[in-house]
Amino acid sequence: MDQSGLIHNHPSGDPTPSKADIEMTREIANAAKALRIGIHDHIVVARGGILSFKSLGLL
């Protein structure tokens, strides 16, 4: 299975994933799985720092 990653920014400055971020990531991961592509991580970048969905247990 190939691996891929997701990344996006939060212009607000707070890297905390929103409920919409979490739901969208799950939808993308499910669609990718059907194509035999694994999602390794989803990174949120913001002025206040960087957060990893994988390290937060969200992926």
WORA-V986235 format. One record per backbone hydrogen bond with DSSP energy under -0.5 kcal/mol. NH is the residue of the N-H (numbers start at 1). CO is the residue of the C=O. Records with the same first field share a line. If there is no record, write none. Layout:
NH=CO  CO
This chain:
2=36
4=38
6=41
8=43
10=45
11=9
13=10
15=13
22=18
23=19
24=20
25=21
26=22
27=23
28=24
29=25
30=26
31=27
32=28
33=29
34=30
35=31  32
36=33
37=32
38=2
40=4  38
41=4
43=6
44=51
45=8  43
46=49
47=10
48=13
49=46
51=44
53=42
56=52
57=54
58=53
59=53
